[in-house]
Amino acid sequence: MSQELIKRIVSSIILLPFVFFFIIKGSIFFNFFISICFIIILYEWHNMSKNKQYEIYGYIFLFFSFYSVFFIRNELGEISLFLFLTIVIVCISTDIGGYLFGKIFKGPKLTKISPKKTYAGVFGGYFLSIIFTYILINYSKYFTVKFINFGRDELVLILIISTVSQIGDIIISYFKRLSKIKDTGKLIPGHGGVLDRVDGMIFAFPFYYIFYTIMS
């Protein structure tokens, strides 16, 4: 096992309980936590894109993305927490599945923009996102009083969110290549910056916000 992988695992074990505490606790705890993340990500984006023509568009998108994060967690009533956790779990499991399947099976590269991405990783991302979200739905009674059933519509939505998350990952990788950097920061050992870890989520949340707005 490489030293880099060990760092990733240890960092995840330490950070994830804190992250899920703030998400589940909600209210001022969540708002404080997500505001800190927002400030850090704005700083990382500034360092990566300063003096570039597209810098301002990144700020606009990040404001919209974090607005959608606040909205989904705080404004959807009794199902807010479950929906928020679903998006987070899909994105995290997509990331893990992509990393593990890419390392194990290797195979053809997906795109030159992000050389580590493989078709095996894409499949792994879909596979784990379905498995982990299915488990979450089975325990949904702990997060919402509304009955949730894992059906065709849920499966399609998971696959779409996973796809958006993977596209977001590739987009941020593209901007990192433009800036000739490997990571957006060094805050999280083995992972890089906060933006490196939530690159898929910052696209998945606004996607779901738009989807919810259209469907409401």
C-alpha positions as CSV (number, residue, x, y, z in Angstrom):
1,M,0.0,0.0,0.0
2,S,1.5,3.4,-1.0
3,Q,2.2,6.1,1.5
4,E,-0.1,8.4,-0.4
5,L,-3.0,5.9,-0.1
6,I,-2.4,5.5,3.6
7,K,-2.6,9.3,4.0
8,R,-5.9,9.4,2.1
9,I,-7.4,6.7,4.3
10,V,-6.2,8.2,7.6
11,S,-7.4,11.7,6.6
12,S,-10.8,10.3,5.6
13,I,-11.2,8.3,8.8
14,I,-10.5,11.5,10.8
15,L,-12.5,14.0,8.8
16,L,-15.6,12.1,7.8
17,P,-17.1,11.8,11.3
18,F,-16.8,15.6,11.7
19,V,-18.3,16.3,8.3
20,F,-21.3,14.1,8.9
21,F,-21.7,15.5,12.4
22,F,-22.2,19.0,11.0
23,I,-24.4,17.8,8.2
24,I,-26.7,15.8,10.4
25,K,-26.7,18.4,13.2
26,G,-27.9,21.0,10.8
27,S,-29.0,24.5,11.8
28,I,-26.2,27.0,12.8
29,F,-23.7,24.1,13.0
30,F,-24.1,23.2,9.4
31,N,-24.2,26.8,8.2
32,F,-21.0,27.6,10.1
33,F,-19.2,24.5,8.7
34,I,-20.3,25.1,5.1
35,S,-19.4,28.8,5.2
36,I,-15.9,27.9,6.3
37,C,-15.7,25.4,3.4
38,F,-17.0,28.1,1.0
39,I,-14.3,30.6,2.1
40,I,-11.5,28.0,1.7
41,I,-12.7,27.0,-1.7
42,L,-13.0,30.6,-2.9
43,Y,-9.4,31.0,-1.7
44,E,-8.2,27.9,-3.6
45,W,-10.1,28.9,-6.7
46,H,-8.5,32.4,-6.5
47,N,-5.0,30.9,-6.2
48,M,-5.6,28.6,-9.1
49,S,-7.3,31.0,-11.5
50,K,-6.0,34.5,-10.6
51,N,-5.3,36.8,-13.5
52,K,-7.2,34.3,-15.8
53,Q,-10.1,35.5,-17.9
54,Y,-12.4,32.8,-16.5
55,E,-11.7,33.7,-12.8
56,I,-14.9,35.7,-12.3
57,Y,-17.1,33.0,-13.8
58,G,-15.8,30.5,-11.3
59,Y,-16.8,32.9,-8.4
60,I,-20.3,33.2,-9.8
61,F,-20.6,29.5,-10.2
62,L,-19.3,28.8,-6.7
63,F,-21.8,31.3,-5.2
64,F,-24.7,29.5,-7.0
65,S,-23.3,26.1,-6.0
66,F,-23.1,27.0,-2.3
67,Y,-26.5,28.6,-2.5
68,S,-27.9,25.3,-3.7
69,V,-26.1,23.5,-0.9
70,F,-27.8,25.8,1.7
71,F,-31.2,25.5,0.0
72,I,-31.2,21.7,-0.2
73,R,-30.1,21.2,3.4
74,N,-32.3,24.0,5.0
75,E,-35.3,24.6,2.8
76,L,-36.8,21.2,1.9
77,G,-38.4,20.4,5.2
78,E,-38.4,16.9,6.6
79,I,-36.7,15.4,3.6
80,S,-33.8,17.9,3.5
81,L,-31.3,15.9,5.5
82,F,-32.0,12.7,3.5
83,L,-31.7,14.4,0.1
84,F,-28.5,16.1,1.2
85,L,-27.0,12.9,2.5
86,T,-28.0,11.1,-0.7
87,I,-26.1,13.6,-2.9
88,V,-23.1,13.5,-0.6
89,I,-23.1,9.7,-0.5
90,V,-23.4,9.4,-4.3
91,C,-20.5,11.8,-4.9
92,I,-18.2,10.2,-2.3
93,S,-19.0,6.6,-3.4
94,T,-18.5,7.7,-7.0
95,D,-15.1,9.1,-6.1
96,I,-14.1,6.0,-4.2
97,G,-15.4,3.6,-6.9
98,G,-13.6,5.5,-9.6
99,Y,-10.3,5.5,-7.6
100,L,-10.5,1.8,-6.6
101,F,-11.7,0.4,-9.9
102,G,-9.2,2.5,-11.8
103,K,-6.3,1.3,-9.7
104,I,-7.4,-2.4,-9.8
105,F,-8.6,-2.8,-13.4
106,K,-6.8,0.0,-15.1
107,G,-7.7,-0.2,-18.8
108,P,-8.3,2.5,-21.4
109,K,-8.1,6.1,-20.3
110,L,-11.2,8.2,-20.3
111,T,-9.8,11.5,-21.3
112,K,-6.5,13.3,-21.6
113,I,-7.8,16.1,-19.4
114,S,-7.6,13.8,-16.4
115,P,-5.1,11.0,-17.2
116,K,-5.9,9.0,-14.1
117,K,-9.6,8.6,-15.1
118,T,-10.4,5.3,-16.8
119,Y,-13.6,3.6,-18.1
120,A,-13.2,1.0,-15.4
121,G,-13.3,3.9,-12.9
122,V,-16.5,5.3,-14.4
123,F,-18.2,1.9,-14.0
124,G,-16.8,1.6,-10.5
125,G,-18.2,5.0,-9.6
126,Y,-21.7,4.0,-10.8
127,F,-21.5,0.6,-9.1
128,L,-20.5,1.9,-5.6
129,S,-22.9,4.9,-5.8
130,I,-25.8,2.5,-6.4
131,I,-24.6,0.1,-3.6
132,F,-24.1,2.8,-0.9
133,T,-27.2,4.8,-1.8
134,Y,-29.2,1.6,-1.6
135,I,-27.9,1.1,1.9
136,L,-28.7,4.7,2.8
137,I,-32.3,4.2,1.6
138,N,-32.7,1.1,3.7
139,Y,-31.8,3.2,6.7
140,S,-33.7,6.3,5.6
141,K,-36.2,6.0,8.5
142,Y,-33.4,7.5,10.7
143,F,-33.2,10.6,8.6
144,T,-36.7,11.3,7.4
145,V,-40.3,10.3,8.3
146,K,-41.2,10.0,4.7
147,F,-41.1,6.5,3.3
148,I,-38.4,6.1,0.6
149,N,-38.4,3.2,-1.8
150,F,-35.5,2.2,-4.1
151,G,-37.1,2.0,-7.5
152,R,-36.4,2.9,-11.2
153,D,-36.6,6.6,-10.7
154,E,-34.2,6.6,-7.8
155,L,-31.7,4.5,-9.8
156,V,-31.9,6.8,-12.7
157,L,-31.4,9.9,-10.5
158,I,-28.4,8.2,-8.8
159,L,-26.8,7.5,-12.1
160,I,-27.3,11.1,-13.3
161,I,-25.9,12.6,-10.1
162,S,-22.9,10.2,-10.3
163,T,-22.4,11.3,-14.0
164,V,-22.6,15.0,-13.0
165,S,-20.1,14.4,-10.2
166,Q,-17.6,12.7,-12.5
167,I,-18.0,15.5,-15.1
168,G,-17.4,18.0,-12.3
169,D,-14.2,16.2,-11.4
170,I,-13.0,16.3,-15.0
171,I,-13.8,20.0,-15.3
172,I,-11.8,20.9,-12.2
173,S,-9.0,18.7,-13.5
174,Y,-9.1,20.7,-16.7
175,F,-8.6,24.0,-14.8
176,K,-5.8,22.5,-12.7
177,R,-4.0,21.5,-16.0
178,L,-4.5,25.1,-17.3
179,S,-2.8,26.3,-14.1
180,K,-0.2,23.6,-14.2
181,I,-0.9,22.4,-10.7
182,K,-1.6,18.9,-9.3
183,D,-3.9,19.9,-6.4
184,T,-5.9,23.0,-5.6
185,G,-4.3,23.1,-2.1
186,K,-2.5,21.1,0.6
187,L,-5.0,21.3,3.5
188,I,-6.0,17.6,3.5
189,P,-3.1,15.2,3.6
190,G,-3.3,12.7,0.7
191,H,-6.2,14.5,-0.9
192,G,-5.0,18.0,-1.6
193,G,-7.3,21.0,-1.1
194,V,-10.9,21.1,-0.2
195,L,-11.9,21.9,-3.8
196,D,-10.1,18.7,-4.8
197,R,-12.4,16.7,-2.5
198,V,-15.7,18.4,-3.4
199,D,-15.1,19.0,-7.1
200,G,-18.0,16.6,-8.0
201,M,-20.3,17.9,-5.3
202,I,-20.1,21.5,-6.3
203,F,-21.7,20.4,-9.6
204,A,-24.0,17.8,-8.2
205,F,-25.8,20.1,-5.8
206,P,-26.7,22.9,-8.3
207,F,-27.8,20.2,-10.7
208,Y,-30.2,18.8,-8.1
209,Y,-31.4,22.3,-7.2
210,I,-32.2,23.0,-10.9
211,F,-33.9,19.5,-11.2
212,Y,-36.0,20.2,-8.0
213,T,-36.9,23.7,-9.2
214,I,-38.1,22.4,-12.6
215,M,-40.0,19.4,-11.1
216,S,-41.7,21.4,-8.3
